[in-house]
Amino acid sequence: MRIRFTAEIYEWSARRNWFFVDVPPEPSADISDRPRMPRGFGSVRVIATIGGTTWSTSIFPSGDTYALPIKKAVLKAEGVGQGDEITVDLDALDG
């Protein structure tokens, strides 16, 4: 399943220097509805792309959506940070 969305980068309030974007509710529901093997914390394996940077990671349930962690190396490579609105291409691999 491939999705594209635009979201604002935010810093996790519980831990400084951890940055995320939220997958919007509709695609999050589509991801959640797909059958898959259970994984830790309800995570789903994904391939994420922002600009010219692609990496493997997992998204994690956060209320009615999923949160995508963004590595510091990605933020630096793409010249983005907290408060910036970015476009994300996401390939959900599980299910």
PDB file of N, CA, C and O in Angstrom:
ATOM      1  N   MET A   1       0.843  -1.170   0.000  1.00  0.00           N
ATOM      2  CA  MET A   1       0.000   0.000   0.000  1.00  0.00           C
ATOM      3  C   MET A   1       0.891   1.238   0.000  1.00  0.00           C
ATOM      4  O   MET A   1       1.756   1.388   0.863  1.00  0.00           O
ATOM      5  N   ARG A   2       0.679   2.108  -0.957  1.00  0.00           N
ATOM      6  CA  ARG A   2       1.469   3.338  -1.081  1.00  0.00           C
ATOM      7  C   ARG A   2       0.556   4.534  -0.858  1.00  0.00           C
ATOM      8  O   ARG A   2      -0.546   4.604  -1.403  1.00  0.00           O
ATOM      9  N   ILE A   3       1.031   5.471  -0.049  1.00  0.00           N
ATOM     10  CA  ILE A   3       0.275   6.702   0.178  1.00  0.00           C
ATOM     11  C   ILE A   3       1.222   7.895   0.112  1.00  0.00           C
ATOM     12  O   ILE A   3       2.426   7.772   0.341  1.00  0.00           O
ATOM     13  N   ARG A   4       0.656   9.031  -0.201  1.00  0.00           N
ATOM     14  CA  ARG A   4       1.396  10.303  -0.209  1.00  0.00           C
ATOM     15  C   ARG A   4       0.567  11.294   0.597  1.00  0.00           C
ATOM     16  O   ARG A   4      -0.650  11.384   0.436  1.00  0.00           O
ATOM     17  N   PHE A   5       1.242  12.032   1.464  1.00  0.00           N
ATOM     18  CA  PHE A   5       0.536  13.016   2.275  1.00  0.00           C
ATOM     19  C   PHE A   5       1.483  14.152   2.629  1.00  0.00           C
ATOM     20  O   PHE A   5       2.703  14.033   2.513  1.00  0.00           O
ATOM     21  N   THR A   6       0.891  15.250   3.060  1.00  0.00           N
ATOM     22  CA  THR A   6       1.648  16.405   3.532  1.00  0.00           C
ATOM     23  C   THR A   6       1.317  16.594   5.001  1.00  0.00           C
ATOM     24  O   THR A   6       0.153  16.535   5.398  1.00  0.00           O
ATOM     25  N   ALA A   7       2.354  16.823   5.811  1.00  0.00           N
ATOM     26  CA  ALA A   7       2.147  16.988   7.251  1.00  0.00           C
ATOM     27  C   ALA A   7       3.248  17.863   7.831  1.00  0.00           C
ATOM     28  O   ALA A   7       4.292  18.070   7.213  1.00  0.00           O
ATOM     29  N   GLU A   8       2.991  18.374   9.035  1.00  0.00           N
ATOM     30  CA  GLU A   8       3.941  19.239   9.721  1.00  0.00           C
ATOM     31  C   GLU A   8       4.809  18.412  10.669  1.00  0.00           C
ATOM     32  O   GLU A   8       4.314  17.549  11.394  1.00  0.00           O
ATOM     33  N   ILE A   9       6.105  18.693  10.648  1.00  0.00           N
ATOM     34  CA  ILE A   9       7.055  18.022  11.542  1.00  0.00           C
ATOM     35  C   ILE A   9       6.884  18.587  12.951  1.00  0.00           C
ATOM     36  O   ILE A   9       6.806  19.800  13.147  1.00  0.00           O
ATOM     37  N   TYR A  10       6.829  17.678  13.928  1.00  0.00           N
ATOM     38  CA  TYR A  10       6.758  18.123  15.319  1.00  0.00           C
ATOM     39  C   TYR A  10       7.736  17.329  16.176  1.00  0.00           C
ATOM     40  O   TYR A  10       8.121  16.209  15.841  1.00  0.00           O
ATOM     41  N   GLU A  11       8.124  17.939  17.289  1.00  0.00           N
ATOM     42  CA  GLU A  11       8.998  17.279  18.249  1.00  0.00           C
ATOM     43  C   GLU A  11       8.117  16.605  19.297  1.00  0.00           C
ATOM     44  O   GLU A  11       7.174  17.206  19.812  1.00  0.00           O
ATOM     45  N   TRP A  12       8.440  15.345  19.606  1.00  0.00           N
ATOM     46  CA  TRP A  12       7.689  14.586  20.598  1.00  0.00           C
ATOM     47  C   TRP A  12       7.856  15.252  21.956  1.00  0.00           C
ATOM     48  O   TRP A  12       8.980  15.486  22.400  1.00  0.00           O
ATOM     49  N   SER A  13       6.757  15.554  22.609  1.00  0.00           N
ATOM     50  CA  SER A  13       6.815  16.290  23.876  1.00  0.00           C
ATOM     51  C   SER A  13       7.460  15.487  25.003  1.00  0.00           C
ATOM     52  O   SER A  13       7.992  16.071  25.947  1.00  0.00           O
ATOM     53  N   ALA A  14       7.422  14.160  24.919  1.00  0.00           N
ATOM     54  CA  ALA A  14       7.998  13.320  25.976  1.00  0.00           C
ATOM     55  C   ALA A  14       9.514  13.169  25.851  1.00  0.00           C
ATOM     56  O   ALA A  14      10.177  12.767  26.807  1.00  0.00           O
ATOM     57  N   ARG A  15      10.059  13.485  24.690  1.00  0.00           N
ATOM     58  CA  ARG A  15      11.489  13.262  24.488  1.00  0.00           C
ATOM     59  C   ARG A  15      12.032  14.286  23.493  1.00  0.00           C
ATOM     60  O   ARG A  15      11.617  14.314  22.335  1.00  0.00           O
ATOM     61  N   ARG A  16      12.944  15.110  23.942  1.00  0.00           N
ATOM     62  CA  ARG A  16      13.530  16.123  23.061  1.00  0.00           C
ATOM     63  C   ARG A  16      14.336  15.467  21.940  1.00  0.00           C
ATOM     64  O   ARG A  16      14.915  14.393  22.103  1.00  0.00           O
ATOM     65  N   ASN A  17      14.351  16.147  20.808  1.00  0.00           N
ATOM     66  CA  ASN A  17      15.120  15.729  19.637  1.00  0.00           C
ATOM     67  C   ASN A  17      14.598  14.457  18.975  1.00  0.00           C
ATOM     68  O   ASN A  17      15.337  13.812  18.231  1.00  0.00           O
ATOM     69  N   TRP A  18      13.342  14.079  19.226  1.00  0.00           N
ATOM     70  CA  TRP A  18      12.676  13.010  18.490  1.00  0.00           C
ATOM     71  C   TRP A  18      11.586  13.691  17.669  1.00  0.00           C
ATOM     72  O   TRP A  18      10.691  14.330  18.223  1.00  0.00           O
ATOM     73  N   PHE A  19      11.667  13.552  16.334  1.00  0.00           N
ATOM     74  CA  PHE A  19      10.753  14.269  15.454  1.00  0.00           C
ATOM     75  C   PHE A  19       9.871  13.296  14.666  1.00  0.00           C
ATOM     76  O   PHE A  19      10.295  12.205  14.286  1.00  0.00           O
ATOM     77  N   PHE A  20       8.632  13.732  14.437  1.00  0.00           N
ATOM     78  CA  PHE A  20       7.619  12.887  13.797  1.00  0.00           C
ATOM     79  C   PHE A  20       6.751  13.719  12.874  1.00  0.00           C
ATOM     80  O   PHE A  20       6.728  14.947  12.950  1.00  0.00           O
ATOM     81  N   VAL A  21       6.030  13.016  11.988  1.00  0.00           N
ATOM     82  CA  VAL A  21       4.859  13.554  11.299  1.00  0.00           C
ATOM     83  C   VAL A  21       3.754  12.526  11.487  1.00  0.00           C
ATOM     84  O   VAL A  21       4.020  11.333  11.629  1.00  0.00           O
ATOM     85  N   ASP A  22       2.512  12.998  11.485  1.00  0.00           N
ATOM     86  CA  ASP A  22       1.371  12.095  11.619  1.00  0.00           C
ATOM     87  C   ASP A  22       0.799  11.761  10.256  1.00  0.00           C
ATOM     88  O   ASP A  22       0.580  12.642   9.423  1.00  0.00           O
ATOM     89  N   VAL A  23       0.556  10.463  10.038  1.00  0.00           N
ATOM     90  CA  VAL A  23      -0.150  10.016   8.844  1.00  0.00           C
ATOM     91  C   VAL A  23      -1.607  10.452   9.031  1.00  0.00           C
ATOM     92  O   VAL A  23      -2.174  10.206  10.096  1.00  0.00           O
ATOM     93  N   PRO A  24      -2.229  11.090   8.040  1.00  0.00           N
ATOM     94  CA  PRO A  24      -3.610  11.558   8.198  1.00  0.00           C
ATOM     95  C   PRO A  24      -4.580  10.423   8.555  1.00  0.00           C
ATOM     96  O   PRO A  24      -4.289   9.252   8.309  1.00  0.00           O
ATOM     97  N   PRO A  25      -5.735  10.778   9.137  1.00  0.00           N
ATOM     98  CA  PRO A  25      -6.684   9.761   9.618  1.00  0.00           C
ATOM     99  C   PRO A  25      -7.172   8.749   8.562  1.00  0.00           C
ATOM    100  O   PRO A  25      -7.225   7.553   8.845  1.00  0.00           O
ATOM    101  N   GLU A  26      -7.522   9.207   7.371  1.00  0.00           N
ATOM    102  CA  GLU A  26      -8.064   8.270   6.373  1.00  0.00           C
ATOM    103  C   GLU A  26      -7.046   7.211   5.949  1.00  0.00           C
ATOM    104  O   GLU A  26      -7.367   6.023   5.999  1.00  0.00           O
ATOM    105  N   PRO A  27      -5.828   7.591   5.532  1.00  0.00           N
ATOM    106  CA  PRO A  27      -4.861   6.539   5.204  1.00  0.00           C
ATOM    107  C   PRO A  27      -4.457   5.718   6.431  1.00  0.00           C
ATOM    108  O   PRO A  27      -4.153   4.532   6.304  1.00  0.00           O
ATOM    109  N   SER A  28      -4.449   6.335   7.615  1.00  0.00           N
ATOM    110  CA  SER A  28      -4.153   5.566   8.830  1.00  0.00           C
ATOM    111  C   SER A  28      -5.195   4.469   9.032  1.00  0.00           C
ATOM    112  O   SER A  28      -4.852   3.344   9.394  1.00  0.00           O
ATOM    113  N   ALA A  29      -6.467   4.796   8.799  1.00  0.00           N
ATOM    114  CA  ALA A  29      -7.536   3.796   8.929  1.00  0.00           C
ATOM    115  C   ALA A  29      -7.355   2.687   7.902  1.00  0.00           C
ATOM    116  O   ALA A  29      -7.561   1.514   8.214  1.00  0.00           O
ATOM    117  N   ASP A  30      -6.969   3.050   6.669  1.00  0.00           N
ATOM    118  CA  ASP A  30      -6.736   2.035   5.634  1.00  0.00           C
ATOM    119  C   ASP A  30      -5.589   1.105   6.044  1.00  0.00           C
ATOM    120  O   ASP A  30      -5.682  -0.108   5.857  1.00  0.00           O
ATOM    121  N   ILE A  31      -4.523   1.659   6.595  1.00  0.00           N
ATOM    122  CA  ILE A  31      -3.390   0.843   7.049  1.00  0.00           C
ATOM    123  C   ILE A  31      -3.825  -0.058   8.193  1.00  0.00           C
ATOM    124  O   ILE A  31      -3.497  -1.245   8.218  1.00  0.00           O
ATOM    125  N   SER A  32      -4.561   0.506   9.137  1.00  0.00           N
ATOM    126  CA  SER A  32      -5.004  -0.244  10.318  1.00  0.00           C
ATOM    127  C   SER A  32      -5.944  -1.390   9.958  1.00  0.00           C
ATOM    128  O   SER A  32      -5.935  -2.432  10.612  1.00  0.00           O
ATOM    129  N   ASP A  33      -6.755  -1.198   8.915  1.00  0.00           N
ATOM    130  CA  ASP A  33      -7.744  -2.205   8.512  1.00  0.00           C
ATOM    131  C   ASP A  33      -7.138  -3.414   7.808  1.00  0.00           C
ATOM    132  O   ASP A  33      -7.791  -4.453   7.702  1.00  0.00           O
ATOM    133  N   ARG A  34      -5.916  -3.300   7.330  1.00  0.00           N
ATOM    134  CA  ARG A  34      -5.293  -4.416   6.606  1.00  0.00           C
ATOM    135  C   ARG A  34      -4.806  -5.473   7.585  1.00  0.00           C
ATOM    136  O   ARG A  34      -4.136  -5.146   8.565  1.00  0.00           O
ATOM    137  N   PRO A  35      -5.133  -6.734   7.333  1.00  0.00           N
ATOM    138  CA  PRO A  35      -4.655  -7.789   8.236  1.00  0.00           C
ATOM    139  C   PRO A  35      -3.138  -7.918   8.158  1.00  0.00           C
ATOM    140  O   PRO A  35      -2.552  -7.815   7.080  1.00  0.00           O
ATOM    141  N   ARG A  36      -2.506  -8.146   9.313  1.00  0.00           N
ATOM    142  CA  ARG A  36      -1.053  -8.312   9.367  1.00  0.00           C
ATOM    143  C   ARG A  36      -0.697  -9.036  10.647  1.00  0.00           C
ATOM    144  O   ARG A  36      -1.495  -9.104  11.582  1.00  0.00           O
ATOM    145  N   MET A  37       0.504  -9.573  10.678  1.00  0.00           N
ATOM    146  CA  MET A  37       1.007 -10.214  11.887  1.00  0.00           C
ATOM    147  C   MET A  37       1.242  -9.134  12.936  1.00  0.00           C
ATOM    148  O   MET A  37       1.721  -8.046  12.616  1.00  0.00           O
ATOM    149  N   PRO A  38       0.904  -9.433  14.191  1.00  0.00           N
ATOM    150  CA  PRO A  38       1.142  -8.440  15.244  1.00  0.00           C
ATOM    151  C   PRO A  38       2.640  -8.154  15.415  1.00  0.00           C
ATOM    152  O   PRO A  38       3.469  -9.063  15.353  1.00  0.00           O
ATOM    153  N   ARG A  39       2.965  -6.887  15.629  1.00  0.00           N
ATOM    154  CA  ARG A  39       4.344  -6.460  15.874  1.00  0.00           C
ATOM    155  C   ARG A  39       4.362  -5.594  17.116  1.00  0.00           C
ATOM    156  O   ARG A  39       3.321  -5.109  17.559  1.00  0.00           O
ATOM    157  N   GLY A  40       5.534  -5.403  17.673  1.00  0.00           N
ATOM    158  CA  GLY A  40       5.685  -4.622  18.894  1.00  0.00           C
ATOM    159  C   GLY A  40       5.058  -3.250  18.814  1.00  0.00           C
ATOM    160  O   GLY A  40       5.247  -2.527  17.836  1.00  0.00           O
ATOM    161  N   PHE A  41       4.315  -2.893  19.836  1.00  0.00           N
ATOM    162  CA  PHE A  41       3.670  -1.586  19.964  1.00  0.00           C
ATOM    163  C   PHE A  41       2.652  -1.321  18.853  1.00  0.00           C
ATOM    164  O   PHE A  41       2.240  -0.177  18.663  1.00  0.00           O
ATOM    165  N   GLY A  42       2.239  -2.360  18.116  1.00  0.00           N
ATOM    166  CA  GLY A  42       1.287  -2.172  17.017  1.00  0.00           C
ATOM    167  C   GLY A  42       1.905  -1.521  15.799  1.00  0.00           C
ATOM    168  O   GLY A  42       1.194  -0.978  14.954  1.00  0.00           O
ATOM    169  N   SER A  43       3.230  -1.571  15.703  1.00  0.00           N
ATOM    170  CA  SER A  43       3.933  -0.891  14.612  1.00  0.00           C
ATOM    171  C   SER A  43       3.706  -1.585  13.271  1.00  0.00           C
ATOM    172  O   SER A  43       3.347  -2.761  13.210  1.00  0.00           O
ATOM    173  N   VAL A  44       3.924  -0.833  12.210  1.00  0.00           N
ATOM    174  CA  VAL A  44       3.818  -1.314  10.831  1.00  0.00           C
ATOM    175  C   VAL A  44       5.109  -0.930  10.115  1.00  0.00           C
ATOM    176  O   VAL A  44       5.513   0.233  10.135  1.00  0.00           O
ATOM    177  N   ARG A  45       5.759  -1.915   9.479  1.00  0.00           N
ATOM    178  CA  ARG A  45       6.986  -1.628   8.733  1.00  0.00           C
ATOM    179  C   ARG A  45       6.661  -0.820   7.480  1.00  0.00           C
ATOM    180  O   ARG A  45       5.676  -1.091   6.794  1.00  0.00           O
ATOM    181  N   VAL A  46       7.500   0.175   7.190  1.00  0.00           N
ATOM    182  CA  VAL A  46       7.291   1.034   6.026  1.00  0.00           C
ATOM    183  C   VAL A  46       8.618   1.406   5.386  1.00  0.00           C
ATOM    184  O   VAL A  46       9.680   1.294   5.998  1.00  0.00           O
ATOM    185  N   ILE A  47       8.527   1.852   4.140  1.00  0.00           N
ATOM    186  CA  ILE A  47       9.610   2.555   3.462  1.00  0.00           C
ATOM    187  C   ILE A  47       9.090   3.983   3.299  1.00  0.00           C
ATOM    188  O   ILE A  47       8.027   4.204   2.719  1.00  0.00           O
ATOM    189  N   ALA A  48       9.848   4.947   3.815  1.00  0.00           N
ATOM    190  CA  ALA A  48       9.438   6.349   3.768  1.00  0.00           C
ATOM    191  C   ALA A  48      10.386   7.121   2.857  1.00  0.00           C
ATOM    192  O   ALA A  48      11.584   6.846   2.801  1.00  0.00           O
ATOM    193  N   THR A  49       9.818   8.094   2.144  1.00  0.00           N
ATOM    194  CA  THR A  49      10.616   8.979   1.303  1.00  0.00           C
ATOM    195  C   THR A  49      10.188  10.417   1.550  1.00  0.00           C
ATOM    196  O   THR A  49       9.004  10.749   1.497  1.00  0.00           O
ATOM    197  N   ILE A  50      11.173  11.261   1.820  1.00  0.00           N
ATOM    198  CA  ILE A  50      10.972  12.703   1.921  1.00  0.00           C
ATOM    199  C   ILE A  50      12.007  13.324   0.994  1.00  0.00           C
ATOM    200  O   ILE A  50      13.210  13.149   1.184  1.00  0.00           O
ATOM    201  N   GLY A  51      11.530  14.047  -0.007  1.00  0.00           N
ATOM    202  CA  GLY A  51      12.459  14.636  -0.977  1.00  0.00           C
ATOM    203  C   GLY A  51      13.255  13.544  -1.659  1.00  0.00           C
ATOM    204  O   GLY A  51      12.681  12.626  -2.247  1.00  0.00           O
ATOM    205  N   GLY A  52      14.581  13.637  -1.585  1.00  0.00           N
ATOM    206  CA  GLY A  52      15.447  12.639  -2.207  1.00  0.00           C
ATOM    207  C   GLY A  52      15.949  11.585  -1.243  1.00  0.00           C
ATOM    208  O   GLY A  52      16.838  10.807  -1.590  1.00  0.00           O
ATOM    209  N   THR A  53      15.392  11.540  -0.025  1.00  0.00           N
ATOM    210  CA  THR A  53      15.868  10.608   0.999  1.00  0.00           C
ATOM    211  C   THR A  53      14.831   9.525   1.266  1.00  0.00           C
ATOM    212  O   THR A  53      13.671   9.816   1.555  1.00  0.00           O
ATOM    213  N   THR A  54      15.273   8.261   1.164  1.00  0.00           N
ATOM    214  CA  THR A  54      14.408   7.109   1.418  1.00  0.00           C
ATOM    215  C   THR A  54      15.040   6.257   2.500  1.00  0.00           C
ATOM    216  O   THR A  54      16.251   6.039   2.499  1.00  0.00           O
ATOM    217  N   TRP A  55      14.211   5.768   3.435  1.00  0.00           N
ATOM    218  CA  TRP A  55      14.722   4.898   4.498  1.00  0.00           C
ATOM    219  C   TRP A  55      13.642   3.936   4.960  1.00  0.00           C
ATOM    220  O   TRP A  55      12.452   4.170   4.748  1.00  0.00           O
ATOM    221  N   SER A  56      14.077   2.836   5.604  1.00  0.00           N
ATOM    222  CA  SER A  56      13.179   1.847   6.189  1.00  0.00           C
ATOM    223  C   SER A  56      12.978   2.181   7.655  1.00  0.00           C
ATOM    224  O   SER A  56      13.930   2.510   8.362  1.00  0.00           O
ATOM    225  N   THR A  57      11.721   2.094   8.114  1.00  0.00           N
ATOM    226  CA  THR A  57      11.399   2.380   9.503  1.00  0.00           C
ATOM    227  C   THR A  57      10.058   1.738   9.821  1.00  0.00           C
ATOM    228  O   THR A  57       9.588   0.884   9.069  1.00  0.00           O
ATOM    229  N   SER A  58       9.456   2.125  10.891  1.00  0.00           N
ATOM    230  CA  SER A  58       8.117   1.677  11.264  1.00  0.00           C
ATOM    231  C   SER A  58       7.297   2.888  11.661  1.00  0.00           C
ATOM    232  O   SER A  58       7.830   3.889  12.141  1.00  0.00           O
ATOM    233  N   ILE A  59       5.980   2.783  11.452  1.00  0.00           N
ATOM    234  CA  ILE A  59       5.058   3.785  11.973  1.00  0.00           C
ATOM    235  C   ILE A  59       4.377   3.184  13.197  1.00  0.00           C
ATOM    236  O   ILE A  59       4.244   1.966  13.311  1.00  0.00           O
ATOM    237  N   PHE A  60       3.949   4.053  14.110  1.00  0.00           N
ATOM    238  CA  PHE A  60       3.401   3.606  15.381  1.00  0.00           C
ATOM    239  C   PHE A  60       2.032   4.221  15.616  1.00  0.00           C
ATOM    240  O   PHE A  60       1.829   5.404  15.340  1.00  0.00           O
ATOM    241  N   PRO A  61       1.074   3.418  16.131  1.00  0.00           N
ATOM    242  CA  PRO A  61      -0.248   3.973  16.400  1.00  0.00           C
ATOM    243  C   PRO A  61      -0.167   5.115  17.412  1.00  0.00           C
ATOM    244  O   PRO A  61       0.567   5.047  18.398  1.00  0.00           O
ATOM    245  N   SER A  62      -0.936   6.156  17.142  1.00  0.00           N
ATOM    246  CA  SER A  62      -0.983   7.330  18.016  1.00  0.00           C
ATOM    247  C   SER A  62      -2.403   7.874  17.958  1.00  0.00           C
ATOM    248  O   SER A  62      -2.703   8.767  17.166  1.00  0.00           O
ATOM    249  N   GLY A  63      -3.267   7.335  18.793  1.00  0.00           N
ATOM    250  CA  GLY A  63      -4.685   7.704  18.719  1.00  0.00           C
ATOM    251  C   GLY A  63      -5.296   7.100  17.467  1.00  0.00           C
ATOM    252  O   GLY A  63      -5.201   5.893  17.245  1.00  0.00           O
ATOM    253  N   ASP A  64      -5.931   7.944  16.642  1.00  0.00           N
ATOM    254  CA  ASP A  64      -6.587   7.475  15.413  1.00  0.00           C
ATOM    255  C   ASP A  64      -5.670   7.517  14.204  1.00  0.00           C
ATOM    256  O   ASP A  64      -6.110   7.257  13.084  1.00  0.00           O
ATOM    257  N   THR A  65      -4.409   7.840  14.415  1.00  0.00           N
ATOM    258  CA  THR A  65      -3.467   7.939  13.299  1.00  0.00           C
ATOM    259  C   THR A  65      -2.216   7.127  13.622  1.00  0.00           C
ATOM    260  O   THR A  65      -2.117   6.488  14.669  1.00  0.00           O
ATOM    261  N   TYR A  66      -1.269   7.172  12.695  1.00  0.00           N
ATOM    262  CA  TYR A  66       0.055   6.601  12.924  1.00  0.00           C
ATOM    263  C   TYR A  66       1.062   7.737  12.926  1.00  0.00           C
ATOM    264  O   TYR A  66       0.884   8.739  12.232  1.00  0.00           O
ATOM    265  N   ALA A  67       2.119   7.574  13.708  1.00  0.00           N
ATOM    266  CA  ALA A  67       3.206   8.553  13.751  1.00  0.00           C
ATOM    267  C   ALA A  67       4.424   7.965  13.050  1.00  0.00           C
ATOM    268  O   ALA A  67       4.813   6.825  13.303  1.00  0.00           O
ATOM    269  N   LEU A  68       5.015   8.759  12.166  1.00  0.00           N
ATOM    270  CA  LEU A  68       6.219   8.375  11.438  1.00  0.00           C
ATOM    271  C   LEU A  68       7.413   9.097  12.049  1.00  0.00           C
ATOM    272  O   LEU A  68       7.487  10.324  11.989  1.00  0.00           O
ATOM    273  N   PRO A  69       8.359   8.346  12.642  1.00  0.00           N
ATOM    274  CA  PRO A  69       9.564   8.996  13.156  1.00  0.00           C
ATOM    275  C   PRO A  69      10.473   9.415  11.999  1.00  0.00           C
ATOM    276  O   PRO A  69      10.605   8.702  11.005  1.00  0.00           O
ATOM    277  N   ILE A  70      11.089  10.571  12.147  1.00  0.00           N
ATOM    278  CA  ILE A  70      11.990  11.068  11.108  1.00  0.00           C
ATOM    279  C   ILE A  70      13.388  11.161  11.707  1.00  0.00           C
ATOM    280  O   ILE A  70      13.621  11.884  12.676  1.00  0.00           O
ATOM    281  N   LYS A  71      14.309  10.414  11.110  1.00  0.00           N
ATOM    282  CA  LYS A  71      15.690  10.384  11.592  1.00  0.00           C
ATOM    283  C   LYS A  71      16.352  11.753  11.430  1.00  0.00           C
ATOM    284  O   LYS A  71      16.042  12.511  10.511  1.00  0.00           O
ATOM    285  N   LYS A  72      17.275  12.047  12.353  1.00  0.00           N
ATOM    286  CA  LYS A  72      18.015  13.309  12.278  1.00  0.00           C
ATOM    287  C   LYS A  72      18.750  13.439  10.956  1.00  0.00           C
ATOM    288  O   LYS A  72      18.836  14.531  10.393  1.00  0.00           O
ATOM    289  N   ALA A  73      19.281  12.325  10.457  1.00  0.00           N
ATOM    290  CA  ALA A  73      20.003  12.362   9.177  1.00  0.00           C
ATOM    291  C   ALA A  73      19.086  12.795   8.036  1.00  0.00           C
ATOM    292  O   ALA A  73      19.525  13.482   7.114  1.00  0.00           O
ATOM    293  N   VAL A  74      17.817  12.397   8.095  1.00  0.00           N
ATOM    294  CA  VAL A  74      16.848  12.791   7.060  1.00  0.00           C
ATOM    295  C   VAL A  74      16.547  14.281   7.180  1.00  0.00           C
ATOM    296  O   VAL A  74      16.529  14.998   6.180  1.00  0.00           O
ATOM    297  N   LEU A  75      16.313  14.740   8.398  1.00  0.00           N
ATOM    298  CA  LEU A  75      16.058  16.172   8.601  1.00  0.00           C
ATOM    299  C   LEU A  75      17.199  17.007   8.038  1.00  0.00           C
ATOM    300  O   LEU A  75      16.979  18.002   7.349  1.00  0.00           O
ATOM    301  N   LYS A  76      18.418  16.585   8.343  1.00  0.00           N
ATOM    302  CA  LYS A  76      19.606  17.325   7.888  1.00  0.00           C
ATOM    303  C   LYS A  76      19.752  17.266   6.370  1.00  0.00           C
ATOM    304  O   LYS A  76      19.995  18.286   5.724  1.00  0.00           O
ATOM    305  N   ALA A  77      19.605  16.069   5.805  1.00  0.00           N
ATOM    306  CA  ALA A  77      19.770  15.895   4.359  1.00  0.00           C
ATOM    307  C   ALA A  77      18.754  16.709   3.568  1.00  0.00           C
ATOM    308  O   ALA A  77      19.062  17.219   2.490  1.00  0.00           O
ATOM    309  N   GLU A  78      17.543  16.829   4.107  1.00  0.00           N
ATOM    310  CA  GLU A  78      16.482  17.533   3.385  1.00  0.00           C
ATOM    311  C   GLU A  78      16.350  18.993   3.817  1.00  0.00           C
ATOM    312  O   GLU A  78      15.546  19.733   3.249  1.00  0.00           O
ATOM    313  N   GLY A  79      17.127  19.415   4.815  1.00  0.00           N
ATOM    314  CA  GLY A  79      17.090  20.812   5.257  1.00  0.00           C
ATOM    315  C   GLY A  79      15.751  21.206   5.852  1.00  0.00           C
ATOM    316  O   GLY A  79      15.272  22.318   5.628  1.00  0.00           O
ATOM    317  N   VAL A  80      15.138  20.293   6.616  1.00  0.00           N
ATOM    318  CA  VAL A  80      13.839  20.562   7.230  1.00  0.00           C
ATOM    319  C   VAL A  80      13.936  20.356   8.738  1.00  0.00           C
ATOM    320  O   VAL A  80      14.890  19.759   9.237  1.00  0.00           O
ATOM    321  N   GLY A  81      12.931  20.863   9.453  1.00  0.00           N
ATOM    322  CA  GLY A  81      12.915  20.721  10.897  1.00  0.00           C
ATOM    323  C   GLY A  81      11.541  20.993  11.453  1.00  0.00           C
ATOM    324  O   GLY A  81      10.564  21.112  10.713  1.00  0.00           O
ATOM    325  N   GLN A  82      11.478  21.090  12.762  1.00  0.00           N
ATOM    326  CA  GLN A  82      10.224  21.290  13.470  1.00  0.00           C
ATOM    327  C   GLN A  82       9.429  22.446  12.881  1.00  0.00           C
ATOM    328  O   GLN A  82       9.963  23.531  12.650  1.00  0.00           O
ATOM    329  N   GLY A  83       8.131  22.196  12.640  1.00  0.00           N
ATOM    330  CA  GLY A  83       7.243  23.218  12.103  1.00  0.00           C
ATOM    331  C   GLY A  83       7.171  23.271  10.594  1.00  0.00           C
ATOM    332  O   GLY A  83       6.271  23.904  10.041  1.00  0.00           O
ATOM    333  N   ASP A  84       8.110  22.614   9.911  1.00  0.00           N
ATOM    334  CA  ASP A  84       8.074  22.592   8.446  1.00  0.00           C
ATOM    335  C   ASP A  84       7.012  21.614   7.971  1.00  0.00           C
ATOM    336  O   ASP A  84       6.821  20.550   8.559  1.00  0.00           O
ATOM    337  N   GLU A  85       6.326  21.988   6.900  1.00  0.00           N
ATOM    338  CA  GLU A  85       5.357  21.101   6.262  1.00  0.00           C
ATOM    339  C   GLU A  85       6.070  20.379   5.132  1.00  0.00           C
ATOM    340  O   GLU A  85       6.704  21.005   4.283  1.00  0.00           O
ATOM    341  N   ILE A  86       5.960  19.045   5.128  1.00  0.00           N
ATOM    342  CA  ILE A  86       6.683  18.240   4.149  1.00  0.00           C
ATOM    343  C   ILE A  86       5.731  17.260   3.471  1.00  0.00           C
ATOM    344  O   ILE A  86       4.671  16.931   4.003  1.00  0.00           O
ATOM    345  N   THR A  87       6.127  16.806   2.295  1.00  0.00           N
ATOM    346  CA  THR A  87       5.395  15.759   1.590  1.00  0.00           C
ATOM    347  C   THR A  87       6.130  14.436   1.823  1.00  0.00           C
ATOM    348  O   THR A  87       7.349  14.350   1.678  1.00  0.00           O
ATOM    349  N   VAL A  88       5.359  13.412   2.186  1.00  0.00           N
ATOM    350  CA  VAL A  88       5.911  12.094   2.497  1.00  0.00           C
ATOM    351  C   VAL A  88       5.290  11.056   1.573  1.00  0.00           C
ATOM    352  O   VAL A  88       4.074  11.024   1.386  1.00  0.00           O
ATOM    353  N   ASP A  89       6.132  10.213   1.000  1.00  0.00           N
ATOM    354  CA  ASP A  89       5.664   9.005   0.297  1.00  0.00           C
ATOM    355  C   ASP A  89       5.931   7.848   1.236  1.00  0.00           C
ATOM    356  O   ASP A  89       7.039   7.702   1.754  1.00  0.00           O
ATOM    357  N   LEU A  90       4.901   7.011   1.459  1.00  0.00           N
ATOM    358  CA  LEU A  90       4.994   5.941   2.425  1.00  0.00           C
ATOM    359  C   LEU A  90       4.502   4.645   1.792  1.00  0.00           C
ATOM    360  O   LEU A  90       3.399   4.589   1.248  1.00  0.00           O
ATOM    361  N   ASP A  91       5.327   3.607   1.866  1.00  0.00           N
ATOM    362  CA  ASP A  91       4.940   2.276   1.415  1.00  0.00           C
ATOM    363  C   ASP A  91       4.811   1.389   2.633  1.00  0.00           C
ATOM    364  O   ASP A  91       5.814   1.085   3.279  1.00  0.00           O
ATOM    365  N   ALA A  92       3.584   0.960   2.969  1.00  0.00           N
ATOM    366  CA  ALA A  92       3.374   0.048   4.082  1.00  0.00           C
ATOM    367  C   ALA A  92       3.723  -1.363   3.612  1.00  0.00           C
ATOM    368  O   ALA A  92       3.186  -1.835   2.610  1.00  0.00           O
ATOM    369  N   LEU A  93       4.617  -2.032   4.330  1.00  0.00           N
ATOM    370  CA  LEU A  93       5.121  -3.322   3.890  1.00  0.00           C
ATOM    371  C   LEU A  93       4.402  -4.515   4.501  1.00  0.00           C
ATOM    372  O   LEU A  93       4.370  -5.585   3.893  1.00  0.00           O
ATOM    373  N   ASP A  94       3.831  -4.360   5.675  1.00  0.00           N
ATOM    374  CA  ASP A  94       3.166  -5.476   6.337  1.00  0.00           C
ATOM    375  C   ASP A  94       1.752  -5.623   5.793  1.00  0.00           C
ATOM    376  O   ASP A  94       1.034  -4.639   5.612  1.00  0.00           O
ATOM    377  N   GLY A  95       1.372  -6.856   5.539  1.00  0.00           N
ATOM    378  CA  GLY A  95      -0.009  -7.128   5.149  1.00  0.00           C
ATOM    379  C   GLY A  95      -0.277  -7.059   3.719  1.00  0.00           C
ATOM    380  O   GLY A  95      -1.412  -7.273   3.293  1.00  0.00           O
TER     381      GLY A  95
END
